[in-house]
Amino acid sequence: MLERFLDKTSFSSQEDFMKNFKVKVPDCFNFGYDVVDEWARIAPEKKALLWTNDQGKRIDFTFADIKRESDKTASYFQSLGIGHGDMVMLILKRRYEFWFSIIALHKLGAVCIPATHLLTEKDIVYRCNAADIKMIVSCGDGIVVEHINRARPSSPSLQRCVSIGPIIPEGWDDFHKGIESAAPFVRPESVNTNDDISLLYFTSGTTGEPKMVAHDFTYPLGHIITGSFWHNLHEDSLHLTLADTGWGKAVWGKLYGQWFAGANVFVYDFEKFKPADVLEMIHNFHITSFCAPPTVFRFLIREDLTKYDISSLKYCTIAGEALNPKVYEEWLRLTGIKLMEGFGQTETTLTIATYPWVEPKPGSMGIRNPQYDIDLLTADGRSAEDGEQGQIVIRTDHGKPLGL
């Protein structure tokens, strides 16, 4: 798959990477058709998603399964009036229906707005009115449903609410009944251009209400680096990123870059984080790659790792907050694995990272992504020297970086 989008797919050094990494951007790129459906065509039985929950249920999805279910979901959404440019909010925690839904929305040229289940009535009203949200697809959890129902009278653009269960409230549509009875999906004649919006997040600013951050249909291409070169994934990888689907880190670590690399995405659907459970997942399912904030690793090293066989784990990445060097050293001592840092924001893709050919330095986020022109500026506008603190600045003088 990578050969379709990169002139060169392996690199021996940072110099090689900076000089020769180049993404080939197709016209009217659509991740649903050009990656998911293409995997389903060339390798239909290839594992795409391994989903399990804290109740012990497990479902394995191949790329053929993801294509089939996303097609059914797209047809169902069409029947509810969703098409090009329509805004749809997904509040789906770590349920596997998130993957059906986001790919379906891409296939329709609609706009996906992932959101956390922690939103209150006020938060939902604000988002619906700010983005003219037409439909919400939600987990059927009591508190989530209650907040959405309370928000509906003050959200005039909101026409449909769809529940994946277990609760299907009165006045809501039933997701699973809908996709099972959906007509065969027919791809729209004109789905999207590269400049159309495909993904929108509300991200908290320092003041005022959350701001909308929009990404166009080329955004997934910007995450090729995330999956293949920061997470260091390949077609035999089983990768776990711990993030909830309501946050930007989910598409960073549980979708785009991972499927470009042909990796199998591991999803652990839990209600309460327990460090021992994460170690048990690695032990039971032989996870090979893991990404989480440093705080998670701090909790993991407090557990008795001798109770678990985590020898399948070959690569670990961290992001989201500063890394305590003591956590780095202890994880290395216990597992032999170096933690590879990365940095980016909801507004960007990965901007700075420690790549496989770079020796990590605890507390250093690494080296810039070749897709970005980055500088570290001091308060008086100078480029920071070694040891100085500064603000990360992305220069756009030479055009918009891919994924920004």
Helices and strands as residue ranges (DSSP letters): H 2-5, H 14-20, H 31-31, I 32-36, H 37-42, E 47-53, E 58-62, H 63-79, E 87-91, H 97-108, E 111-114, H 121-131, E 135-140, H 142-151, G 152-154, E 160-166, E 173-174, H 175-180, E 197-203, E 211-216, G 219-223, H 224-225, I 226-230, E 238-241, H 249-253, H 256-260, E 264-269, H 275-285, E 289-292, H 294-300, G 305-307, E 315-318, H 325-335, E 339-344, E 350-353, E 367-368, E 373-377, E 391-395
